[in-house]
Amino acid sequence: MAQPPLEIALVINDEAWPDDLEPLAHKAVMTALEMSGAKVKGAAEIAIVLTSDEEQRQLNAQWRGKDKPTNVLSFPQIEPFGPVRGLLGDIVLARETVLREALEEEKSFEHHLTHLIIHGFLHILGHDHETEDEAVVMESLETQILGRLGIADPYADV
């Protein structure tokens, strides 16, 4: 039996983002959903917000007390590892930071963005990396998902 649908809303708050990122975002989220083992238990929606460093800096200051931009923020609206239904939350990405990191790490922008969407989505589902054990589990899952998508392990050179 097929899972109920997961709607992915792409919200563009910074027009400098490249066009046509919907397929990339959809593939990243749906592959992460499948490989995480999470099951959609009813109609579900997640928002992926593409914004600027300035907006991201404001969100990071407001919600995390860190007055600087960051690549990705996740705002889960479901219980960690709970039922995947309803409004799952928001994944917010900062264009300038994502681009700068991709250049610095000599990765394609699309591959780095895919990794950050997966990372953000795993946070929505309940994964974290606050402890070393949590980080090992989350990074391993990210690496497996990225491998399925033909993207190299982002932690291999860390």
Backbone torsions as a table, in degrees:
resi	resn	phi	psi	omega
1	MET	NA	133.3	-178.1
2	ALA	-70.8	147.7	176.1
3	GLN	-70.2	152.3	171.5
4	PRO	-59.8	160.5	-175.6
5	PRO	-70.8	148.3	170.0
6	LEU	-114.4	111.7	178.2
7	GLU	-84.7	136.3	178.9
8	ILE	-118.1	111.8	179.7
9	ALA	-96.7	119.4	176.6
10	LEU	-95.7	116.2	-177.3
11	VAL	-110.3	121.4	-177.1
12	ILE	-106.6	109.2	179.2
13	ASN	-100.0	-2.8	179.0
14	ASP	-138.1	110.2	-174.0
15	GLU	-67.3	-7.4	179.8
16	ALA	-79.6	-8.9	175.0
17	TRP	-62.2	147.0	176.4
18	PRO	-61.2	153.3	176.7
19	ASP	-75.1	161.5	169.7
20	ASP	61.6	45.8	175.6
21	LEU	-90.9	-2.3	-178.6
22	GLU	-57.8	-46.4	-179.9
23	PRO	-62.0	-39.8	178.9
24	LEU	-62.9	-47.6	-179.1
25	ALA	-63.2	-43.4	-179.4
26	HIS	-62.3	-47.4	-178.4
27	LYS	-63.7	-41.3	179.9
28	ALA	-62.5	-49.2	-177.7
29	VAL	-66.8	-46.0	-176.0
30	MET	-67.6	-36.1	176.5
31	THR	-68.5	-41.3	177.5
32	ALA	-63.3	-41.4	178.4
33	LEU	-60.4	-49.8	-178.9
34	GLU	-60.6	-48.4	-174.1
35	MET	-78.4	-16.6	178.1
36	SER	-76.3	-20.2	-176.3
37	GLY	86.8	-4.4	178.7
38	ALA	-70.7	146.6	-179.9
39	LYS	-121.6	134.6	175.9
40	VAL	-73.4	125.1	-175.0
41	LYS	-103.9	7.1	-180.0
42	GLY	172.4	176.3	178.6
43	ALA	-52.7	135.4	-176.1
44	ALA	-140.4	151.3	179.0
45	GLU	-142.6	141.1	173.9
46	ILE	-130.0	144.7	176.2
47	ALA	-107.7	134.4	171.7
48	ILE	-112.4	115.2	-174.7
49	VAL	-104.3	121.3	178.8
50	LEU	-101.7	113.3	-171.9
51	THR	-131.2	-170.4	-179.7
52	SER	-100.6	165.7	174.7
53	ASP	-58.3	-38.1	-177.2
54	GLU	-64.7	-46.8	178.3
55	GLU	-64.7	-39.5	179.4
56	GLN	-64.6	-39.6	177.5
57	ARG	-59.5	-43.4	179.4
58	GLN	-63.5	-43.4	178.6
59	LEU	-64.5	-43.1	-179.5
60	ASN	-63.4	-39.3	177.8
61	ALA	-67.0	-44.7	-177.6
62	GLN	-66.5	-45.0	-170.4
63	TRP	-98.9	-21.7	-177.9
64	ARG	-124.1	-3.3	179.7
65	GLY	70.7	21.1	-179.8
66	LYS	-118.3	110.0	-173.7
67	ASP	-85.6	63.8	177.3
68	LYS	-158.1	155.7	177.1
69	PRO	-71.3	158.6	174.7
70	THR	-141.5	161.4	-173.6
71	ASN	-66.9	-46.4	-176.0
72	VAL	-142.8	139.4	171.9
73	LEU	-124.6	142.3	176.1
74	SER	-120.3	137.2	179.1
75	PHE	-125.2	84.3	-178.3
76	PRO	-68.2	144.4	176.1
77	GLN	-117.9	7.2	178.2
78	ILE	-121.5	159.8	177.6
79	GLU	-66.7	143.2	177.9
80	PRO	-54.2	128.6	179.0
81	PHE	58.7	20.7	178.5
82	GLY	-87.0	-173.0	179.0
83	PRO	-58.9	137.6	178.8
84	VAL	-94.0	93.1	179.3
85	ARG	-159.9	159.3	-179.7
86	GLY	73.9	-153.2	177.9
87	LEU	-79.6	111.2	-175.3
88	LEU	-77.5	-32.6	-178.9
89	GLY	139.4	-166.3	-177.5
90	ASP	-125.8	142.7	169.4
91	ILE	-115.3	122.6	-175.5
92	VAL	-117.4	127.5	-176.8
93	LEU	-121.4	138.2	-178.8
94	ALA	-99.4	115.9	-172.8
95	ARG	-56.8	-52.6	-175.3
96	GLU	-62.2	-40.1	-179.5
97	THR	-68.7	-43.2	179.0
98	VAL	-61.0	-45.1	179.9
99	LEU	-64.0	-47.2	-179.7
100	ARG	-59.7	-45.0	179.8
101	GLU	-63.4	-41.7	179.2
102	ALA	-60.2	-43.8	178.9
103	LEU	-65.1	-46.1	-179.1
104	GLU	-62.3	-38.2	-177.1
105	GLU	-90.8	2.6	179.2
106	GLU	54.0	47.1	177.2
107	LYS	-117.5	156.2	174.5
108	SER	-69.5	147.5	177.9
109	PHE	-56.4	-44.3	-177.9
110	GLU	-62.9	-40.8	179.6
111	HIS	-67.9	-42.3	179.8
112	HIS	-66.1	-42.8	178.0
113	LEU	-61.8	-43.4	177.7
114	THR	-57.7	-45.8	179.4
115	HIS	-59.9	-44.4	-177.4
116	LEU	-69.2	-34.1	175.1
117	ILE	-64.7	-44.4	177.9
118	ILE	-61.7	-46.2	179.2
119	HIS	-57.4	-48.0	179.3
120	GLY	-62.9	-40.5	-179.9
121	PHE	-66.6	-39.3	177.2
122	LEU	-63.2	-35.1	173.2
123	HIS	-62.0	-42.6	178.6
124	ILE	-57.4	-41.0	-178.2
125	LEU	-72.9	-19.2	178.2
126	GLY	127.0	-8.4	179.0
127	HIS	-70.5	152.7	178.4
128	ASP	-149.5	175.8	179.8
129	HIS	-140.7	34.6	179.7
130	GLU	-72.5	-33.7	176.9
131	THR	-110.6	163.4	179.9
132	GLU	-62.0	-40.7	179.2
133	ASP	-63.2	-43.2	177.6
134	GLU	-62.5	-42.1	-179.0
135	ALA	-62.8	-41.4	179.5
136	VAL	-61.3	-45.6	179.9
137	VAL	-63.8	-49.1	-176.5
138	MET	-65.7	-45.9	-178.7
139	GLU	-65.3	-36.7	177.1
140	SER	-63.1	-44.5	178.7
141	LEU	-64.5	-43.1	177.1
142	GLU	-58.2	-45.5	-179.1
143	THR	-61.6	-41.4	178.4
144	GLN	-64.6	-43.6	-180.0
145	ILE	-63.8	-47.1	179.6
146	LEU	-62.1	-39.5	177.3
147	GLY	-59.5	-41.1	177.0
148	ARG	-59.9	-32.4	-179.6
149	LEU	-89.0	2.5	179.1
150	GLY	77.9	24.9	-178.9
151	ILE	-111.5	133.6	-177.1
152	ALA	-62.4	154.8	178.1
153	ASP	-60.6	115.2	-178.7
154	PRO	-72.4	-13.6	-178.3
155	TYR	-99.0	0.2	-175.5
156	ALA	-61.7	-34.6	-177.6
157	ASP	-100.8	7.5	-177.1
158	VAL	-81.4	NA	NA
